[in-house]
Amino acid sequence: MIKLRLTSEYLAGPIFCPDPDRMGHIDIEDLPISQELRAKISKWDGEYQATFNSDYPPDSGFTTPEAELRHKAEGMQLAKSIQQELESDYTVEYCP
């Protein structure tokens, strides 16, 4: 069974494999999931990446607490959707 983490990380992809044999970020195009789910993950990650302040990274983040909460809730739902599509070959967790 392969472990995967869905997480928001600046300048990196949203899917990470913590398994020692496979450790690293996973391209969502390499996962056997639907194009619709790939698009949702890409949009979700893009919204997060848009909050990055390259001029002064410590100022990065969502403009409101509500926007951050919405992002986290959507991430949790996406992790569940990824798990459903990948079924028992993978274990998917969300790490906000």
C-alpha positions as CSV (number, residue, x, y, z in Angstrom):
1,M,0.0,0.0,0.0
2,I,1.3,3.4,-1.0
3,K,0.9,6.4,1.4
4,L,0.1,9.8,0.0
5,R,-0.4,13.2,1.6
6,L,-2.4,16.0,0.2
7,T,-0.9,19.3,1.5
8,S,-0.5,22.9,0.6
9,E,3.2,23.8,0.2
10,Y,4.6,26.8,-1.6
11,L,6.5,26.2,-4.8
12,A,5.8,22.4,-4.6
13,G,3.1,20.0,-5.8
14,P,0.2,19.2,-3.6
15,I,0.8,15.4,-3.4
16,F,3.6,14.0,-1.4
17,C,4.6,10.4,-0.8
18,P,6.3,9.9,2.6
19,D,7.3,6.2,2.0
20,P,11.1,5.8,2.3
21,D,11.2,3.8,-1.0
22,R,9.2,6.4,-2.9
23,M,9.7,9.6,-1.0
24,G,9.0,12.8,-2.8
25,H,6.3,14.9,-4.6
26,I,4.1,13.0,-7.0
27,D,2.8,14.6,-10.2
28,I,-1.0,14.4,-10.2
29,E,-0.8,13.3,-13.8
30,D,0.9,10.1,-12.7
31,L,-2.0,9.1,-10.4
32,P,-4.7,6.9,-11.7
33,I,-7.5,9.4,-10.9
34,S,-10.1,11.1,-13.1
35,Q,-9.3,14.2,-15.1
36,E,-12.1,16.0,-13.2
37,L,-10.4,15.3,-9.9
38,R,-7.0,16.3,-11.3
39,A,-8.5,19.6,-12.4
40,K,-10.0,20.2,-8.9
41,I,-6.7,19.5,-7.2
42,S,-4.9,21.8,-9.6
43,K,-7.3,24.6,-9.0
44,W,-7.1,24.1,-5.2
45,D,-3.3,24.1,-5.3
46,G,-3.3,27.1,-7.7
47,E,-5.4,29.1,-5.2
48,Y,-2.9,28.4,-2.5
49,Q,0.1,29.2,-4.7
50,A,-1.5,32.5,-5.5
51,T,-1.2,33.5,-1.9
52,F,2.6,33.4,-2.0
53,N,4.4,36.7,-1.7
54,S,7.7,36.3,-3.5
55,D,8.8,39.8,-2.5
56,Y,8.5,38.9,1.2
57,P,7.6,35.3,1.8
58,P,6.7,35.8,5.5
59,D,3.7,37.9,4.3
60,S,2.3,35.0,2.3
61,G,-1.1,33.6,3.1
62,F,-4.8,34.0,2.7
63,T,-6.3,37.5,3.0
64,T,-8.9,36.3,5.5
65,P,-9.3,33.6,8.1
66,E,-12.5,32.5,6.3
67,A,-10.6,32.0,3.0
68,E,-8.0,29.8,4.8
69,L,-10.8,27.8,6.5
70,R,-12.5,27.2,3.2
71,H,-9.2,26.1,1.6
72,K,-8.6,23.6,4.4
73,A,-12.2,22.2,4.2
74,E,-11.8,21.8,0.5
75,G,-8.5,20.0,1.0
76,M,-10.1,17.6,3.4
77,Q,-12.8,16.8,0.8
78,L,-10.3,16.4,-2.0
79,A,-8.3,14.0,0.1
80,K,-11.4,11.9,0.6
81,S,-12.2,12.0,-3.2
82,I,-8.6,11.0,-4.0
83,Q,-8.9,8.1,-1.5
84,Q,-12.2,7.0,-3.1
85,E,-10.8,6.9,-6.6
86,L,-7.5,5.2,-5.7
87,E,-9.3,2.7,-3.5
88,S,-7.3,0.2,-1.4
89,D,-4.0,0.5,-3.2
90,Y,-3.3,3.8,-1.5
91,T,-3.8,5.5,1.9
92,V,-4.5,9.2,1.5
93,E,-4.3,11.7,4.3
94,Y,-4.8,15.4,4.4
95,C,-2.2,17.5,6.2
96,P,-3.3,21.2,6.4
